[in-house]
């Protein structure tokens, strides 16, 4: 048992106190939390926690038999921070704080800035020495900005690590970070995605929250291993050329007794008034963004993941719930802002400050908003009155297009605008097109189940839809399991239905996703102007009676244009005339009906020849065969080069880069 020190031996200096007091300590985690260090010749752990309204704070743990009297903390000036140094305590020690509130009630709390935690349902924090990791990703870090910009191909594989794959022979345990560093990274590379996005990996008490109710924002969940092993996973992804995005939850936190709620006997992190501080949708508490120490806590956490774990981007969860005070509330259940409006001005200021600080500190990173309303300027710069995000999820596009795909093909002509409406606002933000976990749970069915028709028609519909998505302006995001058409809804308590991925139709869909990614990455016209009007032009937007969509994608000067044509009926269209921007040979890059993808093998024998016959607003045209329920992509072969790579309808896989 470590001995009591009698008094704190502080490591926090005057600058720390000043920055803590004004809420501008960008590296808050270096001042607070549990730090293994040596002081006065003794090695141990320095503990520091913010609890301004507490009357007493002590640290308890396995090193003092959880005795509340062994190691009291001392208050540091007027900052509200309490600290102490405990010799002999090091890596792996479990601890909590006994916080005596102004109401004289003692609350046992985990560390708000703890770097590790026990396995749930245990609640203690764990001392983790996060210093000295030997990264091997210098090449990636130096060039990652090129992979995150709006002119880059960004195709994201969204993962819930606890249910991607499990070890059935070992009590169905989850993969470790180190196992994922091999298996997951290899798989995502094979499919050609550019980034992995992890659903929240901050420590959380309840598996069923999927990580969206975190209680330890600074601790990678122990479910898959300690902090340095999570770094192994990120390092491996970077060495393989993959970016890593982490879901980040600054919008709410659970009310578990060991968490942030009533931390020092007062509404410290949250609002006291439940009309401002309680989320009825999730039974969670809302951060008080107007309190400088709280907004500083969250901002520092964002920087922490980017700096300490080399995370390449943060996808900010539930932004809409942060922006509006009346989110999911009836009249009388919310408090207007100082102007009498519904906007949460403090949250808006927090988001703007966070994005500004993140991009100033890590200009090559990306901030992505999950924002489901039409709030203006989400991905516009702060100095242009925007929120300052790099990207925004396009929830409207997702809802509209999935509604269209759920229709029986005979009725789709009546809903044509669901597929075209998104182009009216496609360039108002820097959009990510998300087919996320939320679309395959809660009775919605899997992506395959959401398609109409027979089993074969469902696969054909889904292949055509993915082709539509990859040809559409906007970055791409696909949730795990959707790439091979898992038949059932996702469930977090098991693994994906990997046995299904070996069936011919599922394997064909998986190959299509691989080739769509390869085509998207290799064809500049499909990604360089994802966020610009100049990169898109309709060829046939009004073919509602036949449910055909055709458009042109352009890149920079000198980039070969790509034409995308979709037929969302089960009727083959032969000799369908398509206007094209130039005459010559147009090579078939993708045919979702190709046999290798599980389709019927119908198409254009690898290419079509366009002549100087204007139609209708294009200077050239060609007659194209459109297989039923299919998407085709064509690229113009410069100068009709006979040596150019050729891909037949039967062998589209050859188009991979």
C-alpha positions in Angstrom: 0.0 0.0 0.0 1.3 3.4 -1.0 1.8 5.8 1.9 0.0 9.1 2.2 2.1 12.2 1.2 0.6 14.5 3.8 0.3 17.3 1.2 0.1 17.6 -2.5 3.3 18.0 -4.5 2.0 20.0 -7.4 3.1 19.8 -11.0 0.6 22.4 -12.2 2.3 25.8 -12.8 1.0 29.3 -12.9 0.2 29.1 -16.7 -1.9 26.0 -16.1 -3.8 27.8 -13.4 -4.4 30.8 -15.6 -5.5 28.7 -18.6 -7.7 26.5 -16.5 -9.4 29.5 -14.9 -10.2 31.2 -18.2 -11.2 27.9 -20.0 -8.5 28.1 -22.7 -6.3 25.1 -21.7 -6.1 23.4 -25.1 -4.0 20.6 -23.6 -6.2 20.0 -20.6 -5.3 16.3 -20.5 -1.7 17.3 -19.6 -2.8 19.1 -16.5 -5.7 17.0 -15.3 -6.1 13.2 -15.0 -3.7 10.7 -13.6 0.0 11.1 -14.8 2.7 8.6 -14.0 5.9 10.6 -13.3 8.8 11.0 -10.9 9.0 13.9 -8.5 11.5 14.5 -5.7 13.2 11.2 -6.6 10.0 9.2 -6.1 8.0 7.6 -8.9 4.3 7.6 -8.6 1.1 9.1 -10.0 -0.1 12.7 -9.9 -3.9 13.0 -9.7 -5.7 16.2 -10.6 -9.5 16.8 -11.0 -11.8 19.8 -11.4 -14.4 20.0 -8.7 -14.9 23.7 -7.8 -17.8 23.3 -5.4 -16.5 20.3 -3.5 -15.7 20.6 0.2 -13.3 17.6 0.1 -11.8 15.3 -2.6 -9.8 12.1 -2.0 -8.5 9.5 -4.3 -9.3 5.9 -3.5 -8.1 2.8 -5.3 -6.6 -0.7 -5.1 -3.4 0.9 -3.9 -5.1 2.1 -0.6 -7.8 -0.5 -0.2 -10.4 2.1 -1.4 -9.9 3.9 1.9 -11.4 7.4 1.6 -9.1 8.8 4.2 -5.7 7.7 2.9 -5.0 10.2 0.1 -6.8 13.6 0.3 -6.3 16.1 -2.5 -5.5 19.7 -1.9 -7.3 22.6 -3.6 -5.2 24.6 -6.1 -6.0 28.3 -5.8 -9.2 29.5 -7.2 -9.3 27.2 -10.2 -11.4 24.6 -8.6 -8.8 22.0 -9.3 -7.7 19.5 -6.6 -4.4 17.6 -6.8 -2.1 15.2 -5.1 0.9 12.9 -5.8 0.9 9.3 -4.6 4.2 7.5 -4.6 4.4 3.9 -5.8 1.2 4.1 -7.9 1.8 3.3 -11.6 0.4 1.8 -14.7 -2.7 -0.3 -14.3 -3.7 0.9 -10.9 -7.5 1.3 -10.4 -8.9 4.5 -8.8 -11.8 6.8 -8.3 -12.5 10.1 -6.5 -14.6 10.5 -3.4 -16.1 13.9 -3.9 -17.8 15.6 -0.9 -20.3 18.0 -2.4 -21.5 21.3 -1.0 -24.5 19.3 0.2 -22.2 17.1 2.4 -23.0 14.0 0.2 -20.0 11.9 -0.8 -20.1 10.8 -4.4 -17.7 8.2 -5.8 -16.7 9.3 -9.3 -14.6 8.0 -12.1 -12.0 10.5 -13.5 -13.4 12.8 -16.2 -10.0 12.9 -17.7 -9.0 9.3 -17.0 -6.9 7.7 -19.8 -8.2 4.2 -19.0 -11.0 2.3 -17.3 -12.0 -1.0 -15.9 -14.1 -3.5 -17.9 -17.8 -2.6 -17.6 -19.8 -3.1 -15.4 -16.9 -2.1 -13.2 -16.6 1.6 -12.9 -13.2 2.7 -11.8 -10.7 4.6 -13.8 -7.3 3.0 -14.5 -3.9 4.7 -14.6 -2.5 4.6 -18.1 0.9 6.1 -19.0 0.2 7.5 -22.5 3.6 8.9 -23.0 6.4 7.5 -25.2 4.5 5.6 -27.9 6.7 4.8 -30.9 4.7 5.7 -34.0 5.6 4.4 -37.4 3.2 6.5 -39.5 5.4 9.5 -40.3 4.8 9.1 -44.1 1.0 9.0 -43.6 1.0 12.0 -41.2 3.0 14.1 -43.7 0.7 13.5 -46.6 -2.7 12.8 -44.9 -4.0 16.3 -45.9 -4.2 15.1 -49.5 -6.4 12.2 -48.4 -8.9 14.4 -46.5 -9.5 17.3 -48.9 -12.7 17.9 -50.9 -10.9 17.0 -54.1 -9.8 13.6 -52.8 -11.6 10.3 -53.2 -13.1 9.6 -49.7 -14.8 6.3 -49.2 -15.5 5.4 -45.6 -16.2 2.0 -44.1 -18.2 2.5 -40.8 -17.4 0.0 -38.1 -18.8 -1.1 -34.8 -15.7 -2.8 -33.6 -17.5 -5.0 -31.0 -19.6 -6.7 -33.7 -17.6 -6.6 -36.8 -16.0 -10.0 -36.1 -15.9 -12.2 -33.0 -14.0 -15.2 -31.7 -16.8 -17.8 -31.5 -14.5 -20.5 -30.0 -13.4 -18.1 -27.2 -16.7 -17.3 -25.6 -17.7 -15.2 -28.6 -15.3 -12.5 -27.4 -14.7 -9.2 -29.3 -11.6 -8.7 -31.4 -8.7 -6.9 -29.7 -7.3 -3.7 -31.1 -4.3 -5.6 -32.2 -6.3 -8.3 -34.0 -8.3 -5.6 -35.7 -5.0 -4.0 -36.8 -4.5 -7.1 -39.0 -7.9 -8.5 -39.9 -9.9 -5.3 -40.2 -7.2 -3.2 -41.8 -6.5 -6.0 -44.4 -10.2 -6.3 -45.2 -10.8 -2.6 -45.6 -7.7 -2.3 -47.8 -8.9 -5.2 -50.0 -12.2 -3.6 -50.6 -10.6 -0.3 -51.5 -12.0 2.0 -48.9 -9.9 5.1 -48.0 -11.0 5.5 -44.4 -12.3 3.5 -41.5 -14.8 5.3 -39.2 -15.3 3.8 -35.8 -18.5 4.2 -33.9 -17.5 5.7 -30.5 -14.6 4.0 -28.8 -14.6 6.2 -25.7 -15.3 4.3 -22.6 -19.1 3.7 -22.1 -20.9 1.7 -19.4 -23.6 0.1 -21.6 -23.0 -2.0 -24.7 -26.5 -1.3 -26.0 -25.7 2.4 -26.4 -23.1 1.4 -29.1 -20.8 3.9 -27.5 -23.0 6.9 -27.9 -23.4 7.4 -24.2 -19.7 7.8 -23.1 -18.6 8.2 -19.6 -14.9 8.3 -20.2 -14.2 10.7 -23.0 -10.4 10.4 -22.7 -10.3 6.6 -22.4 -10.3 4.2 -25.4 -12.7 1.4 -24.3 -10.9 -1.5 -22.6 -13.3 -3.9 -24.3 -10.6 -4.3 -27.0 -7.5 -3.6 -25.0 -5.5 -0.8 -23.3 -4.8 2.6 -24.8 -1.4 1.8 -26.4 -3.0 -1.1 -28.3 -5.6 1.2 -29.8 -2.6 3.2 -31.0 -1.3 0.0 -32.6 -4.6 -0.2 -34.6 -4.4 3.4 -35.8 -0.7 3.0 -36.6 -1.4 -0.1 -38.7 -4.2 1.6 -40.6 -1.9 4.5 -41.4 0.9 2.3 -42.6 -1.6 0.6 -44.9 -2.7 3.9 -46.3 -6.0 4.2 -44.5 -7.4 7.2 -42.6 -9.1 6.7 -39.2 -12.2 8.7 -38.2 -13.6 8.5 -34.8 -17.2 9.2 -33.8 -17.2 11.9 -31.2 -20.1 12.6 -28.8 -20.0 16.1 -27.3 -23.8 16.4 -27.4 -24.8 14.5 -24.3 -23.6 12.1 -21.6 -25.3 9.4 -19.4 -26.6 10.1 -15.9 -24.8 7.1 -14.4 -23.9 7.8 -10.8 -20.1 7.4 -11.4 -20.1 9.8 -14.3 -20.1 13.6 -14.8 -23.6 14.2 -13.5 -23.7 16.3 -10.3 -20.0 15.7 -10.1 -19.3 18.0 -7.1 -22.9 18.1 -5.8 -23.9 20.7 -8.3 -24.9 20.7 -12.0 -21.2 21.2 -12.9 -21.0 19.8 -16.5 -24.7 19.9 -17.2 -27.5 22.5 -16.9 -29.5 22.5 -13.6 -32.8 23.1 -15.5 -33.9 19.9 -17.2 -35.5 21.9 -19.9 -31.9 22.8 -20.9 -30.0 19.9 -19.5 -31.9 16.7 -20.2 -32.4 14.8 -23.5 -35.7 13.1 -23.5 -34.8 11.0 -26.5 -31.8 9.3 -24.9 -32.4 9.8 -21.2 -29.1 11.7 -21.0 -27.7 15.0 -19.8 -26.7 17.9 -21.9 -23.4 19.8 -21.5 -23.5 23.4 -20.4 -21.7 24.8 -23.4 -21.9 28.3 -22.0 -19.6 27.4 -19.1 -16.0 28.1 -20.2 -14.5 25.2 -18.3 -17.0 22.7 -19.9 -16.5 23.9 -23.4 -12.8 23.8 -22.8 -13.1 20.2 -21.5 -14.8 19.1 -24.7 -12.5 21.1 -27.1 -9.4 19.7 -25.4 -10.9 16.2 -25.8 -11.2 16.7 -29.6 -7.6 17.8 -29.7 -6.6 14.9 -27.5 -7.7 12.3 -30.0 -6.1 14.0 -32.9 -2.8 14.5 -31.2 -2.3 11.6 -28.8 -3.9 8.9 -31.1 -3.2 10.4 -34.5 -6.9 10.3 -35.4 -7.5 11.8 -38.8 -11.0 13.1 -38.3 -13.9 13.3 -35.9 -17.5 12.7 -36.9 -19.5 14.8 -34.5 -22.7 13.0 -33.4 -26.1 14.5 -33.1 -25.2 18.0 -34.1 -28.9 18.9 -34.7 -29.7 18.1 -31.1 -27.0 20.6 -30.1 -28.1 23.4 -32.4 -31.7 23.7 -31.2 -33.0 24.2 -27.7 -36.4 22.7 -28.7 -34.9 19.5 -30.2 -37.5 16.8 -29.6 -39.4 19.0 -27.1 -42.9 20.2 -27.0 -44.0 23.8 -26.3 -43.2 24.7 -22.7 -40.5 22.0 -22.4 -37.6 24.2 -23.5 -36.1 27.5 -22.6 -35.6 30.1 -25.4 -32.3 31.8 -26.0 -31.6 35.4 -24.9 -33.2 36.6 -28.1 -36.3 34.5 -27.6 -35.3 32.1 -30.4 -34.8 28.3 -30.5 -31.2 28.2 -31.5 -28.7 27.1 -28.9 -26.3 30.0 -29.2 -23.8 28.6 -26.7 -23.6 25.3 -28.6 -23.2 27.1 -31.9 -20.3 29.1 -30.4 -18.8 26.0 -29.0 -18.9 24.2 -32.4 -17.4 27.2 -34.2 -14.6 27.5 -31.6 -13.9 23.8 -31.7 -13.7 23.6 -35.5 -11.6 26.8 -35.6 -9.2 25.4 -33.0 -9.0 21.9 -34.5 -8.2 23.2 -38.0 -5.7 25.7 -36.6 -3.9 22.9 -34.6 -4.4 20.1 -37.1 -5.1 21.6 -40.5 -4.8 18.2 -42.3 -7.6 16.6 -40.1 -11.3 16.7 -40.9 -14.4 17.5 -38.9 -17.6 15.9 -40.0 -21.1 16.9 -38.8 -24.0 14.4 -38.5 -26.6 17.2 -38.9 -30.1 16.3 -40.0 -31.7 19.7 -40.5 -31.2 22.5 -43.0 -29.1 24.6 -40.6 -27.2 26.9 -43.0 -23.5 26.8 -43.5 -22.6 23.7 -41.6 -19.5 23.2 -43.7 -18.9 26.8 -44.4 -15.9 28.6 -42.7 -16.5 30.3 -39.4 -15.3 33.6 -40.8 -18.0 33.3 -43.4 -20.7 32.8 -40.7 -20.6 29.0 -41.0 -20.1 26.4 -38.3 -16.7 25.5 -39.7 -17.0 21.8 -40.3 -15.2 20.2 -43.2 -18.0 17.9 -44.2 -21.7 17.2 -43.4 -23.6 14.0 -43.7 -26.3 14.3 -46.3 -29.3 12.9 -44.4 -31.8 14.3 -46.9 -30.2 12.5 -49.8 -30.1 9.2 -47.8 -33.8 9.4 -46.8 -35.1 10.3 -50.2 -33.1 7.8 -52.2 -33.9 4.9 -49.9 -37.6 5.8 -50.1 -37.3 5.6 -53.8 -35.5 2.2 -53.8 -38.2 0.8 -51.4 -40.9 1.4 -54.1 -41.9 -1.4 -56.4 -40.2 -0.5 -59.8 -43.7 -0.1 -61.4 -44.3 2.8 -59.1 -40.9 4.5 -59.3 -41.9 6.7 -62.1 -44.2 8.5 -59.7 -41.3 9.2 -57.3 -38.6 10.2 -59.8 -37.9 13.5 -58.0 -36.7 11.6 -54.9 -33.6 10.7 -56.8 -33.1 14.1 -58.4 -34.1 16.5 -55.6 -30.7 16.1 -53.9 -29.0 17.8 -56.8 -30.8 21.0 -56.0 -28.7 21.4 -52.9 -25.8 18.9 -53.4 -23.2 21.7 -53.5 -24.5 23.9 -50.8 -22.4 21.9 -48.3 -19.4 19.5 -48.5 -21.5 16.4 -48.3 -20.8 12.8 -47.3 -23.4 10.3 -48.6 -24.1 8.1 -45.6 -25.5 4.6 -45.5 -24.9 4.3 -41.8 -25.7 1.9 -39.0 -28.9 3.9 -38.3 -30.3 2.6 -41.6 -30.1 -1.1 -40.7 -31.6 -1.3 -37.2 -34.8 -0.7 -35.2 -37.0 -2.6 -37.7 -35.9 -0.8 -40.8 -34.4 -4.1 -42.1 -31.0 -4.6 -43.7 -30.2 -2.9 -47.0 -31.0 -6.0 -48.8 -34.4 -6.3 -47.1 -35.2 -2.8 -48.0 -35.1 -3.6 -51.7 -38.3 -4.9 -53.4 -38.8 -8.0 -55.5 -37.5 -11.5 -55.6 -34.2 -12.5 -54.0 -32.4 -11.9 -57.3 -34.1 -8.6 -57.9 -33.2 -7.4 -54.4 -29.6 -8.0 -55.2 -29.9 -6.3 -58.5 -31.7 -3.3 -57.0 -28.9 -3.0 -54.3 -26.1 -3.3 -56.9 -27.8 -0.6 -59.0 -28.3 1.7 -56.0 -24.6 1.4 -54.9 -23.6 2.3 -58.5 -25.9 5.3 -58.3 -24.4 6.3 -54.9 -20.7 6.0 -56.1 -21.5 7.9 -59.3 -23.3 10.7 -57.4 -21.5 13.8 -56.2 -20.4 13.5 -52.6 -18.0 11.4 -50.5 -19.2 7.9 -49.6 -19.9 6.1 -46.3 -21.1 2.5 -46.0 -21.8 0.6 -42.8 -20.2 -2.8 -42.3 -22.1 -5.7 -43.6 -23.8 -3.6 -46.3 -21.0 -4.3 -48.6 -22.0 -8.0 -49.0 -25.7 -7.6 -48.5 -26.2 -9.1 -45.0 -29.7 -10.5 -45.0 -30.7 -9.5 -41.4 -30.5 -6.3 -39.4 -27.3 -5.4 -37.7 -27.1 -6.4 -34.0 -24.4 -5.3 -31.7 -24.4 -8.5 -29.6 -23.0 -10.7 -32.3 -20.8 -10.5 -35.4 -21.6 -9.9 -39.0 -23.1 -12.8 -41.0 -19.8 -13.7 -42.6 -21.1 -17.1 -43.8 -23.4 -15.2 -46.1 -20.6 -13.3 -47.7 -19.4 -16.5 -49.3 -22.6 -17.1 -51.2 -22.4 -16.2 -54.9 -24.8 -13.3 -54.9 -23.4 -11.7 -51.7 -19.8 -12.2 -52.9 -20.7 -10.6 -56.2 -22.1 -7.6 -54.4 -18.9 -7.4 -52.4 -16.8 -7.5 -55.6 -18.9 -4.6 -57.0 -18.2 -2.5 -53.9 -14.6 -3.2 -54.3 -14.6 -2.2 -58.0 -16.7 0.9 -57.3 -14.1 2.0 -54.8 -11.3 1.3 -57.3 -13.1 3.2 -60.0 -14.0 6.1 -57.8 -10.3 6.4 -56.7 -8.8 5.9 -60.2 -11.2 8.3 -62.1 -10.6 11.9 -61.1 -13.9 12.9 -62.7 -15.7 10.9 -60.0 -14.1 12.7 -57.0 -12.2 15.9 -57.8 -15.3 18.0 -58.0 -17.5 16.1 -55.6 -18.4 19.4 -53.9 -18.6 21.7 -56.9 -21.4 22.5 -59.4 -18.9 22.3 -62.2 -18.3 18.6 -61.6 -21.9 17.5 -62.5 -24.3 17.8 -65.4 -27.5 16.0 -66.0 -27.9 14.2 -69.3 -31.3 12.7 -68.7 -33.0 14.0 -65.6 -36.5 13.8 -66.8 -36.8 10.1 -67.9 -39.4 9.4 -65.2 -41.6 7.1 -67.3 -38.6 4.7 -67.8 -37.0 5.4 -64.4 -33.7 6.2 -66.1 -31.1 8.6 -64.7 -28.0 9.7 -66.6 -25.4 12.3 -65.8 -21.9 13.5 -66.5 -19.1 13.8 -64.0 -16.1 16.1 -64.7 -12.8 16.5 -63.0 -10.1 19.1 -63.7 -9.0 20.1 -67.2 -7.5 17.1 -68.8 -9.4 14.5 -66.7 -11.4 12.1 -68.8 -15.2 12.7 -68.2 -17.3 9.8 -66.8 -20.9 9.2 -67.7 -23.2 7.4 -65.2 -26.5 5.8 -66.4 -29.0 4.0 -64.1 -32.0 1.9 -65.1 -34.3 1.3 -62.1 -36.8 -0.9 -63.8 -36.6 -4.6 -64.4 -36.9 -4.0 -68.1 -33.8 -4.2 -70.4 -33.5 -1.0 -72.6 -31.8 -1.7 -75.9 -30.6 1.1 -78.2 -31.3 3.7 -75.6 -29.8 6.9 -77.0 -27.5 8.8 -74.6 -26.1 12.2 -75.2 -22.4 12.5 -74.7 -19.9 15.4 -74.6 -17.7 14.0 -77.3 -17.5 11.4 -80.0 -15.3 8.4 -79.9 -15.0 5.2 -77.8 -16.5 5.2 -74.3 -15.2 2.3 -72.3 -17.5 0.6 -69.8 -15.9 1.0 -66.3 -18.8 -0.5 -64.3 -21.7 -2.6 -65.2 -23.6 -3.7 -62.1 -25.3 -6.4 -64.1 -22.0 -8.1 -64.9 -21.8 -11.8 -64.2 -18.9 -11.4 -61.8 -21.2 -9.4 -59.6 -24.0 -11.9 -59.7 -25.9 -10.2 -62.6 -27.1 -11.5 -65.9 -24.1 -10.4 -67.9 -26.0 -8.1 -70.2 -24.5 -4.9 -71.5 -22.3 -3.3 -74.2 -19.4 -5.8 -74.6 -17.1 -3.4 -72.8 -17.6 -0.1 -74.8 -19.9 2.0 -76.9 -19.0 4.2 -79.9 -20.3 7.7 -79.9 -20.9 9.6 -83.1 -21.2 13.3 -83.9 -25.0 13.1 -83.6 -26.2 15.8 -81.1 -28.7 14.5 -78.5 -30.4 16.3 -76.8 -28.1 19.0 -75.4 -24.8 17.2 -76.0 -22.7 17.3 -79.2 -22.4 13.6 -79.6 -24.4 10.5 -78.7 -24.4 6.7 -78.6 -26.9 3.9 -78.4 -26.5 2.0 -75.2 -28.0 -1.2 -73.8 -29.2 -0.8 -70.3 -29.6 -4.0 -68.4 -32.6 -4.3 -66.0 -32.0 -2.8 -62.6 -28.5 -1.7 -63.3 -26.0 1.1 -63.2 -23.4 1.6 -65.9 -20.4 3.9 -65.9 -18.4 4.9 -69.0 -15.2 6.9 -69.5 -14.1 8.5 -72.7 -10.9 6.9 -74.1 -8.7 9.8 -75.1 -7.8 9.7 -78.8 -9.5 6.3 -79.0 -6.2 4.8 -77.9 -6.4 1.1 -78.9 -3.9 0.2 -76.2 -6.2 1.7 -73.5 -7.3 -0.8 -70.8 -10.5 -2.5 -71.8 -13.1 -4.0 -69.5 -15.8 -6.2 -70.8 -19.2 -6.6 -69.2 -18.2 -10.1 -68.2 -14.9 -9.1 -66.5 -15.4 -5.6 -64.8 -13.0 -6.6 -62.1 -10.2 -5.9 -64.5 -10.9 -2.2 -64.0 -9.4 -2.2 -60.5 -6.6 0.2 -59.9 
